[in-house]
Amino acid sequence: MKQERMDKILAARTEYSRKDAKKLVWQGRVRHNGKIAVSPDAKVDLSADTLEVDGKPLVLGEHLYLMMNKPAGVLSASRDPKQPTVLDLVPAKYRRSGLFPAGRLDKDTEGFVLITDDGGFAHRILSPKKHVSKTYHALIDGPVTDQMRQGFAQGVALEDGTVCRPAGLQVLEDGPSPLCQVILTQGMYHQVKRMFLSYGRRVLHLKRVAMGGLALDPALAPGQSREISPQELSAVLEEI
Ligand code: URA
């Protein structure tokens, strides 16, 4: 049972400062276990209690794990003075201090971004030693050759001489611009694009569809996110 002061929790889990969080309570806008809260220093049990601000429930679990379907054009960074970031798209009910995207997608890449406030978990899934798989769908501008299949299976040599770990490559839809599934167990800068470029192919569209054993929820439209359940989290963790 982890207890914390109400104003501290409000400040951590909403956009309000600690000072404003106190005011919220004094203004009668906060409900604690269904009753209007009167004292900002009241203790809240994070595992059992409920808190609402202006009628909207706050997520009180110790750590938050969100799956977001990142749209193209949005940065997978925490904050940027000029451009929209994935954190700007997090629904108000999930906002809290300490959230950040665990891993990066290029600005023009869509799909699965895991957003959390659990630094330890992020460190583990991103650790180069853990090899958590990431699955991508890539539309490319020319056919997949036997040479490419072999290269992906053995480890593609990038233009700077770096040799990638073996990766999965499967054609999902054939044609002049085939749709390919690529499974990586590492995460280098522009890796999918650079791997295809080693064979003269350009990636026309890229989407991450899974991390570890957890697939992006098809019900999430670009820009939407939802909480990852503890069971689902274990599908990501199964590899680490
Ligand atoms: N590989 C890329 O080239 N870009 C991404 O965003 C992710 C993987």
py3Dmol code that shows the C-alpha trace and the ligand (Angstrom):
import py3Dmol

protein = """\
ATOM      1  CA  MET A   1       0.000   0.000   0.000  1.00  0.00           C
ATOM      2  CA  LYS A   2       1.730   3.151  -1.190  1.00  0.00           C
ATOM      3  CA  GLN A   3       0.341   6.380   0.216  1.00  0.00           C
ATOM      4  CA  GLU A   4       1.122   9.868  -0.971  1.00  0.00           C
ATOM      5  CA  ARG A   5      -0.130  13.380  -0.324  1.00  0.00           C
ATOM      6  CA  MET A   6      -3.041  14.370  -2.511  1.00  0.00           C
ATOM      7  CA  ASP A   7      -1.508  17.620  -3.798  1.00  0.00           C
ATOM      8  CA  LYS A   8       1.685  15.786  -4.733  1.00  0.00           C
ATOM      9  CA  ILE A   9      -0.227  13.155  -6.708  1.00  0.00           C
ATOM     10  CA  LEU A  10      -2.370  15.802  -8.404  1.00  0.00           C
ATOM     11  CA  ALA A  11       0.720  17.744  -9.443  1.00  0.00           C
ATOM     12  CA  ALA A  12       2.436  14.602 -10.743  1.00  0.00           C
ATOM     13  CA  ARG A  13      -0.541  13.229 -12.660  1.00  0.00           C
ATOM     14  CA  THR A  14      -2.081  16.398 -14.119  1.00  0.00           C
ATOM     15  CA  GLU A  15      -0.907  19.558 -15.789  1.00  0.00           C
ATOM     16  CA  TYR A  16      -1.453  21.526 -12.521  1.00  0.00           C
ATOM     17  CA  SER A  17       1.441  22.742 -10.369  1.00  0.00           C
ATOM     18  CA  ARG A  18       1.564  21.774  -6.702  1.00  0.00           C
ATOM     19  CA  LYS A  19       0.249  25.231  -5.768  1.00  0.00           C
ATOM     20  CA  ASP A  20      -2.628  25.005  -8.236  1.00  0.00           C
ATOM     21  CA  ALA A  21      -3.322  21.439  -7.107  1.00  0.00           C
ATOM     22  CA  LYS A  22      -3.900  22.744  -3.577  1.00  0.00           C
ATOM     23  CA  LYS A  23      -6.266  25.381  -4.946  1.00  0.00           C
ATOM     24  CA  LEU A  24      -8.193  22.723  -6.850  1.00  0.00           C
ATOM     25  CA  VAL A  25      -8.835  20.933  -3.585  1.00  0.00           C
ATOM     26  CA  TRP A  26      -9.851  24.117  -1.750  1.00  0.00           C
ATOM     27  CA  GLN A  27     -12.190  24.959  -4.624  1.00  0.00           C
ATOM     28  CA  GLY A  28     -13.942  21.624  -4.093  1.00  0.00           C
ATOM     29  CA  ARG A  29     -13.049  20.328  -7.555  1.00  0.00           C
ATOM     30  CA  VAL A  30     -11.392  17.116  -6.350  1.00  0.00           C
ATOM     31  CA  ARG A  31     -13.166  13.982  -5.206  1.00  0.00           C
ATOM     32  CA  HIS A  32     -11.371  11.383  -3.118  1.00  0.00           C
ATOM     33  CA  ASN A  33     -13.122   7.999  -3.114  1.00  0.00           C
ATOM     34  CA  GLY A  34     -16.249   9.740  -4.388  1.00  0.00           C
ATOM     35  CA  LYS A  35     -16.368  12.457  -1.694  1.00  0.00           C
ATOM     36  CA  ILE A  36     -15.334  16.072  -2.165  1.00  0.00           C
ATOM     37  CA  ALA A  37     -11.799  16.403  -0.820  1.00  0.00           C
ATOM     38  CA  VAL A  38     -11.153  19.153   1.711  1.00  0.00           C
ATOM     39  CA  SER A  39      -7.497  18.839   2.560  1.00  0.00           C
ATOM     40  CA  PRO A  40      -4.639  18.819   0.003  1.00  0.00           C
ATOM     41  CA  ASP A  41      -2.373  17.041   2.475  1.00  0.00           C
ATOM     42  CA  ALA A  42      -4.730  14.071   2.886  1.00  0.00           C
ATOM     43  CA  LYS A  43      -3.024  10.743   2.199  1.00  0.00           C
ATOM     44  CA  VAL A  44      -4.125   8.822  -0.904  1.00  0.00           C
ATOM     45  CA  ASP A  45      -3.569   5.095  -1.323  1.00  0.00           C
ATOM     46  CA  LEU A  46      -2.301   4.711  -4.885  1.00  0.00           C
ATOM     47  CA  SER A  47      -3.322   1.073  -5.118  1.00  0.00           C
ATOM     48  CA  ALA A  48      -6.880   1.362  -3.812  1.00  0.00           C
ATOM     49  CA  ASP A  49      -8.238   4.915  -3.852  1.00  0.00           C
ATOM     50  CA  THR A  50      -9.878   6.929  -6.592  1.00  0.00           C
ATOM     51  CA  LEU A  51      -9.316  10.597  -7.354  1.00  0.00           C
ATOM     52  CA  GLU A  52     -11.333  12.747  -9.721  1.00  0.00           C
ATOM     53  CA  VAL A  53     -10.672  16.279 -10.893  1.00  0.00           C
ATOM     54  CA  ASP A  54     -13.713  18.115 -12.204  1.00  0.00           C
ATOM     55  CA  GLY A  55     -15.437  14.745 -12.470  1.00  0.00           C
ATOM     56  CA  LYS A  56     -12.648  13.115 -14.506  1.00  0.00           C
ATOM     57  CA  PRO A  57     -10.896  10.117 -12.934  1.00  0.00           C
ATOM     58  CA  LEU A  58      -7.110  10.120 -12.641  1.00  0.00           C
ATOM     59  CA  VAL A  59      -5.040   7.026 -13.276  1.00  0.00           C
ATOM     60  CA  LEU A  60      -3.361   6.215  -9.974  1.00  0.00           C
ATOM     61  CA  GLY A  61      -1.423   3.012 -10.723  1.00  0.00           C
ATOM     62  CA  GLU A  62       2.188   3.291  -9.779  1.00  0.00           C
ATOM     63  CA  HIS A  63       3.465   3.381 -13.315  1.00  0.00           C
ATOM     64  CA  LEU A  64       1.672   4.076 -16.539  1.00  0.00           C
ATOM     65  CA  TYR A  65       2.295   2.269 -19.828  1.00  0.00           C
ATOM     66  CA  LEU A  66       0.582   3.575 -22.942  1.00  0.00           C
ATOM     67  CA  MET A  67       0.471   2.249 -26.451  1.00  0.00           C
ATOM     68  CA  MET A  68       0.179   5.076 -28.975  1.00  0.00           C
ATOM     69  CA  ASN A  69      -0.391   4.897 -32.692  1.00  0.00           C
ATOM     70  CA  LYS A  70       1.932   7.743 -33.630  1.00  0.00           C
ATOM     71  CA  PRO A  71       0.833   9.650 -36.707  1.00  0.00           C
ATOM     72  CA  ALA A  72       3.355  10.794 -39.299  1.00  0.00           C
ATOM     73  CA  GLY A  73       4.512  14.384 -38.717  1.00  0.00           C
ATOM     74  CA  VAL A  74       4.768  14.062 -34.930  1.00  0.00           C
ATOM     75  CA  LEU A  75       8.088  13.775 -33.080  1.00  0.00           C
ATOM     76  CA  SER A  76       8.620  10.861 -30.723  1.00  0.00           C
ATOM     77  CA  ALA A  77      10.321  13.167 -28.238  1.00  0.00           C
ATOM     78  CA  SER A  78       9.069  14.470 -24.921  1.00  0.00           C
ATOM     79  CA  ARG A  79       8.862  18.166 -25.709  1.00  0.00           C
ATOM     80  CA  ASP A  80       9.764  20.364 -28.631  1.00  0.00           C
ATOM     81  CA  PRO A  81       9.391  24.144 -28.770  1.00  0.00           C
ATOM     82  CA  LYS A  82       8.164  24.149 -32.377  1.00  0.00           C
ATOM     83  CA  GLN A  83       6.796  20.785 -33.395  1.00  0.00           C
ATOM     84  CA  PRO A  84       4.103  18.519 -31.985  1.00  0.00           C
ATOM     85  CA  THR A  85       5.355  15.538 -29.979  1.00  0.00           C
ATOM     86  CA  VAL A  86       3.753  12.272 -28.935  1.00  0.00           C
ATOM     87  CA  LEU A  87       3.399  13.659 -25.395  1.00  0.00           C
ATOM     88  CA  ASP A  88       1.211  16.463 -26.750  1.00  0.00           C
ATOM     89  CA  LEU A  89      -1.159  13.724 -27.968  1.00  0.00           C
ATOM     90  CA  VAL A  90      -1.462  11.921 -24.624  1.00  0.00           C
ATOM     91  CA  PRO A  91      -5.074  12.293 -23.426  1.00  0.00           C
ATOM     92  CA  ALA A  92      -5.493  14.579 -20.395  1.00  0.00           C
ATOM     93  CA  LYS A  93      -6.572  11.699 -18.147  1.00  0.00           C
ATOM     94  CA  TYR A  94      -3.159  10.034 -18.570  1.00  0.00           C
ATOM     95  CA  ARG A  95      -1.013  13.146 -18.209  1.00  0.00           C
ATOM     96  CA  ARG A  96       1.486  13.090 -15.391  1.00  0.00           C
ATOM     97  CA  SER A  97       5.016  14.213 -14.867  1.00  0.00           C
ATOM     98  CA  GLY A  98       7.810  11.893 -15.929  1.00  0.00           C
ATOM     99  CA  LEU A  99       6.136  10.445 -19.047  1.00  0.00           C
ATOM    100  CA  PHE A 100       8.379   9.893 -22.044  1.00  0.00           C
ATOM    101  CA  PRO A 101       8.424   7.756 -25.188  1.00  0.00           C
ATOM    102  CA  ALA A 102      10.487   4.581 -24.747  1.00  0.00           C
ATOM    103  CA  GLY A 103      12.390   4.612 -28.005  1.00  0.00           C
ATOM    104  CA  ARG A 104      12.151   6.698 -31.120  1.00  0.00           C
ATOM    105  CA  LEU A 105      10.463   6.552 -34.453  1.00  0.00           C
ATOM    106  CA  ASP A 106      11.346   8.940 -37.250  1.00  0.00           C
ATOM    107  CA  LYS A 107       9.045  11.910 -37.694  1.00  0.00           C
ATOM    108  CA  ASP A 108       7.558  10.375 -40.844  1.00  0.00           C
ATOM    109  CA  THR A 109       7.189   6.869 -39.339  1.00  0.00           C
ATOM    110  CA  GLU A 110       3.823   5.820 -37.949  1.00  0.00           C
ATOM    111  CA  GLY A 111       2.757   3.262 -35.431  1.00  0.00           C
ATOM    112  CA  PHE A 112       3.530   1.780 -32.058  1.00  0.00           C
ATOM    113  CA  VAL A 113       5.213   4.059 -29.549  1.00  0.00           C
ATOM    114  CA  LEU A 114       5.326   2.962 -25.937  1.00  0.00           C
ATOM    115  CA  ILE A 115       4.980   5.860 -23.539  1.00  0.00           C
ATOM    116  CA  THR A 116       5.695   5.373 -19.864  1.00  0.00           C
ATOM    117  CA  ASP A 117       6.980   6.965 -16.680  1.00  0.00           C
ATOM    118  CA  ASP A 118       8.856   3.786 -15.767  1.00  0.00           C
ATOM    119  CA  GLY A 119      12.490   4.541 -16.497  1.00  0.00           C
ATOM    120  CA  GLY A 120      13.669   1.095 -15.425  1.00  0.00           C
ATOM    121  CA  PHE A 121      11.301  -0.676 -17.808  1.00  0.00           C
ATOM    122  CA  ALA A 122      12.219   1.637 -20.691  1.00  0.00           C
ATOM    123  CA  HIS A 123      15.879   1.044 -20.049  1.00  0.00           C
ATOM    124  CA  ARG A 124      15.376  -2.697 -20.171  1.00  0.00           C
ATOM    125  CA  ILE A 125      13.317  -2.827 -23.367  1.00  0.00           C
ATOM    126  CA  LEU A 126      15.674  -0.429 -25.128  1.00  0.00           C
ATOM    127  CA  SER A 127      18.869  -2.040 -23.918  1.00  0.00           C
ATOM    128  CA  PRO A 128      20.935  -3.208 -26.898  1.00  0.00           C
ATOM    129  CA  LYS A 129      21.710  -6.336 -24.878  1.00  0.00           C
ATOM    130  CA  LYS A 130      18.085  -7.423 -24.596  1.00  0.00           C
ATOM    131  CA  HIS A 131      17.231  -7.605 -28.306  1.00  0.00           C
ATOM    132  CA  VAL A 132      13.506  -6.951 -27.883  1.00  0.00           C
ATOM    133  CA  SER A 133      12.048  -7.391 -31.359  1.00  0.00           C
ATOM    134  CA  LYS A 134      10.350  -4.573 -33.224  1.00  0.00           C
ATOM    135  CA  THR A 135       8.137  -5.372 -36.184  1.00  0.00           C
ATOM    136  CA  TYR A 136       7.678  -2.909 -39.042  1.00  0.00           C
ATOM    137  CA  HIS A 137       5.607  -2.750 -42.190  1.00  0.00           C
ATOM    138  CA  ALA A 138       7.555  -1.029 -44.934  1.00  0.00           C
ATOM    139  CA  LEU A 139       6.320  -0.113 -48.379  1.00  0.00           C
ATOM    140  CA  ILE A 140       9.339   0.005 -50.673  1.00  0.00           C
ATOM    141  CA  ASP A 141       9.907   1.281 -54.192  1.00  0.00           C
ATOM    142  CA  GLY A 142      11.060  -1.888 -55.948  1.00  0.00           C
ATOM    143  CA  PRO A 143      11.084  -5.677 -55.805  1.00  0.00           C
ATOM    144  CA  VAL A 144      12.602  -7.764 -53.020  1.00  0.00           C
ATOM    145  CA  THR A 145      15.465  -9.807 -54.507  1.00  0.00           C
ATOM    146  CA  ASP A 146      17.079 -13.027 -53.339  1.00  0.00           C
ATOM    147  CA  GLN A 147      20.172 -10.999 -52.525  1.00  0.00           C
ATOM    148  CA  MET A 148      18.099  -8.819 -50.165  1.00  0.00           C
ATOM    149  CA  ARG A 149      16.510 -11.852 -48.510  1.00  0.00           C
ATOM    150  CA  GLN A 150      19.922 -13.363 -47.924  1.00  0.00           C
ATOM    151  CA  GLY A 151      21.383 -10.074 -46.731  1.00  0.00           C
ATOM    152  CA  PHE A 152      18.605  -9.474 -44.195  1.00  0.00           C
ATOM    153  CA  ALA A 153      18.926 -13.062 -42.915  1.00  0.00           C
ATOM    154  CA  GLN A 154      22.697 -12.778 -42.502  1.00  0.00           C
ATOM    155  CA  GLY A 155      23.024  -9.135 -41.416  1.00  0.00           C
ATOM    156  CA  VAL A 156      22.881  -6.139 -43.736  1.00  0.00           C
ATOM    157  CA  ALA A 157      26.045  -4.035 -44.099  1.00  0.00           C
ATOM    158  CA  LEU A 158      25.020  -0.366 -43.931  1.00  0.00           C
ATOM    159  CA  GLU A 159      26.657   2.404 -45.944  1.00  0.00           C
ATOM    160  CA  ASP A 160      28.981   3.297 -43.047  1.00  0.00           C
ATOM    161  CA  GLY A 161      30.182  -0.314 -42.738  1.00  0.00           C
ATOM    162  CA  THR A 162      28.066  -1.216 -39.682  1.00  0.00           C
ATOM    163  CA  VAL A 163      26.765  -4.759 -39.961  1.00  0.00           C
ATOM    164  CA  CYS A 164      23.234  -5.192 -38.590  1.00  0.00           C
ATOM    165  CA  ARG A 165      22.016  -8.177 -36.650  1.00  0.00           C
ATOM    166  CA  PRO A 166      20.082 -10.695 -38.762  1.00  0.00           C
ATOM    167  CA  ALA A 167      16.559  -9.431 -39.428  1.00  0.00           C
ATOM    168  CA  GLY A 168      13.312 -10.974 -40.630  1.00  0.00           C
ATOM    169  CA  LEU A 169      12.116  -9.974 -44.099  1.00  0.00           C
ATOM    170  CA  GLN A 170       8.843 -11.155 -45.548  1.00  0.00           C
ATOM    171  CA  VAL A 171       6.822  -9.823 -48.472  1.00  0.00           C
ATOM    172  CA  LEU A 172       3.238  -9.318 -47.326  1.00  0.00           C
ATOM    173  CA  GLU A 173       1.876  -7.872 -50.576  1.00  0.00           C
ATOM    174  CA  ASP A 174       3.830  -8.185 -53.798  1.00  0.00           C
ATOM    175  CA  GLY A 175       3.804  -5.720 -56.672  1.00  0.00           C
ATOM    176  CA  PRO A 176       5.910  -2.861 -58.032  1.00  0.00           C
ATOM    177  CA  SER A 177       5.930  -1.352 -54.496  1.00  0.00           C
ATOM    178  CA  PRO A 178       5.899  -4.395 -52.229  1.00  0.00           C
ATOM    179  CA  LEU A 179       4.695  -4.203 -48.649  1.00  0.00           C
ATOM    180  CA  CYS A 180       7.284  -5.943 -46.473  1.00  0.00           C
ATOM    181  CA  GLN A 181       7.373  -7.045 -42.883  1.00  0.00           C
ATOM    182  CA  VAL A 182      10.727  -6.429 -41.218  1.00  0.00           C
ATOM    183  CA  ILE A 183      11.597  -7.724 -37.765  1.00  0.00           C
ATOM    184  CA  LEU A 184      14.575  -6.106 -36.049  1.00  0.00           C
ATOM    185  CA  THR A 185      16.166  -6.989 -32.731  1.00  0.00           C
ATOM    186  CA  GLN A 186      18.095  -3.751 -32.449  1.00  0.00           C
ATOM    187  CA  GLY A 187      17.257  -0.090 -32.980  1.00  0.00           C
ATOM    188  CA  MET A 188      19.763   1.971 -34.907  1.00  0.00           C
ATOM    189  CA  TYR A 189      19.047   5.386 -36.328  1.00  0.00           C
ATOM    190  CA  HIS A 190      16.905   5.099 -39.529  1.00  0.00           C
ATOM    191  CA  GLN A 191      17.728   1.405 -39.471  1.00  0.00           C
ATOM    192  CA  VAL A 192      14.947   0.028 -41.685  1.00  0.00           C
ATOM    193  CA  LYS A 193      15.405   2.780 -44.247  1.00  0.00           C
ATOM    194  CA  ARG A 194      19.186   2.335 -44.289  1.00  0.00           C
ATOM    195  CA  MET A 195      18.919  -1.450 -44.593  1.00  0.00           C
ATOM    196  CA  PHE A 196      16.725  -1.141 -47.681  1.00  0.00           C
ATOM    197  CA  LEU A 197      18.912   1.645 -49.040  1.00  0.00           C
ATOM    198  CA  SER A 198      21.862  -0.748 -48.997  1.00  0.00           C
ATOM    199  CA  TYR A 199      20.020  -2.496 -51.834  1.00  0.00           C
ATOM    200  CA  GLY A 200      18.982   0.712 -53.574  1.00  0.00           C
ATOM    201  CA  ARG A 201      15.411   0.603 -52.252  1.00  0.00           C
ATOM    202  CA  ARG A 202      13.647   3.575 -50.724  1.00  0.00           C
ATOM    203  CA  VAL A 203      11.056   3.199 -48.001  1.00  0.00           C
ATOM    204  CA  LEU A 204       7.907   5.004 -49.102  1.00  0.00           C
ATOM    205  CA  HIS A 205       5.924   4.361 -45.932  1.00  0.00           C
ATOM    206  CA  LEU A 206       6.959   2.898 -42.585  1.00  0.00           C
ATOM    207  CA  LYS A 207       4.854   1.778 -39.668  1.00  0.00           C
ATOM    208  CA  ARG A 208       5.861  -0.047 -36.476  1.00  0.00           C
ATOM    209  CA  VAL A 209       3.234  -2.677 -35.756  1.00  0.00           C
ATOM    210  CA  ALA A 210       4.616  -4.541 -32.737  1.00  0.00           C
ATOM    211  CA  MET A 211       7.120  -4.401 -29.900  1.00  0.00           C
ATOM    212  CA  GLY A 212       8.137  -7.780 -28.575  1.00  0.00           C
ATOM    213  CA  GLY A 213       5.032  -9.966 -28.520  1.00  0.00           C
ATOM    214  CA  LEU A 214       2.669  -6.998 -28.236  1.00  0.00           C
ATOM    215  CA  ALA A 215       0.948  -5.862 -31.434  1.00  0.00           C
ATOM    216  CA  LEU A 216      -0.353  -2.354 -32.020  1.00  0.00           C
ATOM    217  CA  ASP A 217      -4.082  -2.327 -31.275  1.00  0.00           C
ATOM    218  CA  PRO A 218      -5.829  -2.038 -34.672  1.00  0.00           C
ATOM    219  CA  ALA A 219      -8.641  -0.071 -32.981  1.00  0.00           C
ATOM    220  CA  LEU A 220      -6.262   2.858 -32.358  1.00  0.00           C
ATOM    221  CA  ALA A 221      -6.544   5.523 -35.035  1.00  0.00           C
ATOM    222  CA  PRO A 222      -3.401   7.598 -35.673  1.00  0.00           C
ATOM    223  CA  GLY A 223      -2.871   9.857 -32.657  1.00  0.00           C
ATOM    224  CA  GLN A 224      -4.882   7.676 -30.280  1.00  0.00           C
ATOM    225  CA  SER A 225      -3.465   5.833 -27.311  1.00  0.00           C
ATOM    226  CA  ARG A 226      -4.612   3.445 -24.635  1.00  0.00           C
ATOM    227  CA  GLU A 227      -3.266   1.874 -21.514  1.00  0.00           C
ATOM    228  CA  ILE A 228      -1.312  -1.377 -21.788  1.00  0.00           C
ATOM    229  CA  SER A 229      -2.675  -3.982 -19.399  1.00  0.00           C
ATOM    230  CA  PRO A 230      -0.336  -5.871 -17.051  1.00  0.00           C
ATOM    231  CA  GLN A 231      -0.956  -9.053 -19.098  1.00  0.00           C
ATOM    232  CA  GLU A 232       0.003  -7.258 -22.300  1.00  0.00           C
ATOM    233  CA  LEU A 233       3.050  -5.806 -20.651  1.00  0.00           C
ATOM    234  CA  SER A 234       4.290  -9.292 -19.974  1.00  0.00           C
ATOM    235  CA  ALA A 235       4.181  -9.925 -23.752  1.00  0.00           C
ATOM    236  CA  VAL A 236       6.742  -7.150 -24.157  1.00  0.00           C
ATOM    237  CA  LEU A 237       8.697  -8.376 -21.160  1.00  0.00           C
ATOM    238  CA  GLU A 238       8.751 -12.011 -22.224  1.00  0.00           C
ATOM    239  CA  GLU A 239      11.826 -11.298 -24.290  1.00  0.00           C
ATOM    240  CA  ILE A 240      13.799  -9.469 -21.619  1.00  0.00           C
TER     241      ILE A 240
END
"""
ligand_1 = """\
8
URA
N 13.738 2.367 -38.886
C 13.649 3.536 -39.554
O 14.275 3.718 -40.585
N 12.866 4.499 -39.042
C 12.142 4.334 -37.924
O 11.421 5.253 -37.530
C 12.240 3.120 -37.247
C 13.048 2.143 -37.744
"""
view = py3Dmol.view(width=600, height=400)
view.addModel(protein, "pdb")
view.setStyle({"model": 0}, {"cartoon": {"style": "trace"}})
view.addModel(ligand_1, "xyz")
view.setStyle({"model": 1}, {"stick": {}})
view.zoomTo()
view.show()
